[in-house]
Amino acid sequence: MDCNGYRQENHDQNLFPKPKVLVLEPPPVFIYHEDILSQKFHFLKAWDSPLPLDQFLTTHAHSVQAILSHGSCPVTTNTIRLLPSLGLIVTTSAGLDQIDLQECRRRGVSVAYAGSLFSADVADIAVGLLIDALRKISAGNRYVTQGLWANSGDFSLGSKLGGRKVGIVGLGSIGLEVGKRLEPFGCNILYCSRNKKSSVSYPYYSNVCELAANCEVLIICCELNDQTRHVINKEVLLALGKKGLIINVGRGAIIDEQEMVRCLMQGEIAGAGLDVFENEPHVPSELISLDNVVLSPHRAVHTEETLMALVDLVIGNLEAFFSNKPLLSPVLLDE
Ligand SMILES: O=CC(=O)O
């Protein structure tokens, strides 16, 4: 060992090299906390390499046993096939639409995810977007900051939250948290999901169009899959009606975005609060110009606190995998 301990440290690393983990694109948890994560693992940064992705993957094919991924980073069949030693994908996301789960199942690759870690934070944003859209908080902010208050003094009225009939689409952990928050405001909750839930007494609709026809607000909390893609279509939006609001904290593609834009522009629905979009980070320009739409940059999931909890979960899952222990938050692929 030399006087600054360098050789000793190098020597230890040679004896116990850090496990290698592939990162295709850096998730927010990596951007904010790379220093902590890098103490435990050696990250292969595909996005940082001059090599085209396939060549990068081929170069590291036999040393990659685990991938760290996130909600807007596809893990495709091609990627999985180029990595014969792959045994685990840890996504920092609660949604799984970006991962080819069928290929994982076929290849026996395990998947770990964020589970319900973000549910409370996402529900907070859903309620925030709803209150903002109803009471025009962002529109009021623009009205004041653009100097219009002083000039005209006439800002249009918002509408009351209490007593509103709110339809939740997808009563999983996020939907339940949304319902829990809106009940004390005096909202009447209705819901639609794959199955009726015995744990709640909210009226259940098996059909989303019927739900829309019977409520004044639709809050989208379900996952994106083949059954839910564009499930909020023209028919559903028209059923929601001219006074209806739509809030989306699920995935952009659950709504037919083009149709929603048209309905908003033509007054077929009253407004929207959106954290997610079909083609992020692209947001249709029409939405940006509408005063009855509140926009948020897909950040419902992340607060400083949950990002720290996510660091622990990511490390816990990777450590479990590399020491042959059960994952902390596995996705049940056989379901
Ligand atoms: O949208 C983010 C997530 O699915 O966690």
The ligand as an SDF file (V2000), in Angstrom:
LIG
                    3D

  5  4  0  0  0  0  0  0  0  0999 V2000
  -44.1550    7.0390  -14.3280 O   0  0  0  0  0  0  0  0  0  0  0  0
  -43.3740    6.5640  -13.5950 C   0  0  0  0  0  0  0  0  0  0  0  0
  -43.4740    5.2250  -13.0730 C   0  0  0  0  0  0  0  0  0  0  0  0
  -44.1360    4.3780  -13.6730 O   0  0  0  0  0  0  0  0  0  0  0  0
  -42.8510    4.9860  -12.0310 O   0  0  0  0  0  0  0  0  0  0  0  0
  1  2  2  0
  2  3  1  0
  3  4  2  0
  3  5  1  0
M  END
$$$$
